[in-house]
Every structure is written in C-alpha cells, then in structure tokens.
Amino acid sequence: MVARVLITDKAKTVVEQLKKEYGELIFHQSGGCCEGSYPHCFQKNEFLIGQSDVCLGEIAGCKFYIAKDQFEYWKHTQLTLDVINGRGASFSLESTLDMGFIIRSRLFTDEELQKLTPVA
C-alpha cells in the first residue's frame, strides 16, 4: 500500500517533543480559512473531528485529518508534513516552539494510485 501522508525526520522530532509536553496529538489540514492552508497540530481532545473530515492515515503515531472538500482537491497527491523555523499557524502547537508545520506535496504516479491506502 502507498501512504497518503508522510512525515520528514525533522518534523517527527518536533512531533515527539510536542507529545512529551502535550500528550496525544492529532493533525488537521486547514482548508484556507483564517490561517491559510497550514496543517494544524492539536492535543487529541482539543479539536473536534466532524463527519466532514477524512483521516488520511497516521504520522508519528498521530492521526492526520483533512476536510472532505479539501480532500477532493488533494486526493491525487501525497502529502508530507515538514517543519520550518518561524511561526506558521498560531493555533497550532508547534508555534510555541517558534516553528511552523508545512505541507509538501507531489502527485501520485498512475501505479501508486492503484495501491493507495483507503481513507477513513
């Protein structure tokens, strides 16, 4: 199976640091309102996942969600969570470290599209 969402080693290190401080985490890919299209990191029970959200998979032991309408635009791309120095989304936990999660993406090949991990 081909994963829909991946994480860089640098981002994984930041996630592990945040998990030590905040416990279980989740990610939600923003649809562009208020804070652009940043991925947001929240404590597991601090963000309400709704029926209009799709789980793309897990990264560093954290579920990664995206809104259904956003998924329709990105369903042909593999998303990779990365991190940069400086603030990104102020609602996201990594902003406390003066860092910002970002998404890098690439189109799946035709062969990969046939082997995609199903979404939940």
C-alpha positions as CSV (number, residue, x, y, z in Angstrom):
1,M,0.0,0.0,0.0
2,V,1.1,3.6,-0.7
3,A,0.7,6.0,2.2
4,R,-1.3,9.2,1.6
5,V,0.6,11.2,4.2
6,L,4.3,11.1,5.3
7,I,6.5,13.0,7.7
8,T,10.1,14.2,7.5
9,D,12.6,13.3,10.2
10,K,12.8,16.9,11.3
11,A,9.0,17.2,11.7
12,K,8.9,13.8,13.5
13,T,11.4,15.2,16.0
14,V,9.2,18.2,16.7
15,V,6.1,16.0,17.0
16,E,7.9,13.8,19.5
17,Q,8.8,16.9,21.5
18,L,5.2,18.1,21.5
19,K,3.9,14.7,22.5
20,K,6.1,14.7,25.6
21,E,4.7,18.1,26.6
22,Y,1.0,17.8,25.5
23,G,0.3,14.0,25.3
24,E,-1.6,12.5,22.3
25,L,-1.9,14.7,19.3
26,I,-3.8,14.9,16.0
27,F,-3.3,16.9,12.8
28,H,-5.9,18.6,10.7
29,Q,-5.1,20.1,7.3
30,S,-6.6,23.6,7.1
31,G,-8.9,24.5,4.3
32,G,-7.6,28.0,4.0
33,C,-9.8,29.9,6.4
34,C,-8.2,32.3,8.9
35,E,-4.7,30.9,8.8
36,G,-4.1,29.9,5.2
37,S,-3.6,26.3,4.4
38,Y,-1.3,25.3,7.2
39,P,-1.5,21.9,8.8
40,H,-2.6,22.3,12.4
41,C,-1.4,20.2,15.4
42,F,-3.7,19.9,18.4
43,Q,-4.0,17.9,21.6
44,K,-6.2,14.9,20.7
45,N,-9.3,16.2,22.6
46,E,-8.8,19.9,21.8
47,F,-10.2,19.7,18.3
48,L,-13.5,18.2,17.2
49,I,-13.2,15.9,14.2
50,G,-16.5,16.0,12.3
51,Q,-18.3,13.9,9.8
52,S,-16.9,16.1,7.1
53,D,-13.3,15.2,7.9
54,V,-11.3,12.3,6.3
55,C,-8.5,10.5,8.0
56,L,-5.6,10.2,5.6
57,G,-3.5,8.0,7.9
58,E,-1.1,8.3,10.8
59,I,2.3,10.0,11.1
60,A,4.5,9.6,14.2
61,G,1.6,7.9,15.9
62,C,-0.8,10.8,15.3
63,K,-3.9,10.7,13.0
64,F,-3.9,13.2,10.2
65,Y,-7.3,14.6,9.0
66,I,-8.4,16.8,6.2
67,A,-11.9,18.2,5.3
68,K,-13.7,16.2,2.7
69,D,-13.9,19.1,0.3
70,Q,-10.2,19.8,0.6
71,F,-9.5,16.0,0.1
72,E,-11.3,16.2,-3.2
73,Y,-8.7,18.7,-4.4
74,W,-5.7,16.8,-2.9
75,K,-6.7,13.1,-3.4
76,H,-4.2,12.7,-6.2
77,T,-1.3,13.9,-4.1
78,Q,0.9,12.5,-1.4
79,L,1.3,15.0,1.5
80,T,4.5,15.2,3.5
81,L,4.5,17.0,6.8
82,D,7.6,19.1,7.3
83,V,8.6,21.9,9.6
84,I,10.3,25.3,9.2
85,N,11.8,27.8,11.6
86,G,9.4,30.7,12.5
87,R,5.8,30.8,13.2
88,G,3.3,29.3,10.9
89,A,-0.3,28.7,12.2
90,S,-0.7,30.4,15.5
91,F,-3.4,27.9,16.6
92,S,-1.1,25.0,16.1
93,L,1.0,23.7,19.0
94,E,4.4,24.0,17.3
95,S,4.0,27.7,17.3
96,T,5.0,27.6,21.0
97,L,8.4,26.4,19.8
98,D,8.7,29.3,17.2
99,M,8.3,26.7,14.4
100,G,5.7,26.0,11.7
101,F,4.5,22.8,10.2
102,I,4.1,22.9,6.4
103,I,2.9,20.5,3.7
104,R,4.9,19.5,0.8
105,S,3.1,17.5,-1.9
106,R,3.6,15.6,-5.0
107,L,1.3,13.9,-7.5
108,F,0.9,10.1,-7.2
109,T,2.0,8.1,-10.2
110,D,-0.6,6.0,-12.1
111,E,0.8,2.9,-10.5
112,E,0.7,4.4,-7.0
113,L,-3.0,5.5,-7.5
114,Q,-3.8,1.8,-7.8
115,K,-2.2,1.0,-4.4
116,L,-3.4,3.8,-2.2
117,T,-4.2,3.3,1.4
118,P,-8.0,3.7,1.8
119,V,-9.2,6.7,3.7
120,A,-11.4,6.5,6.8
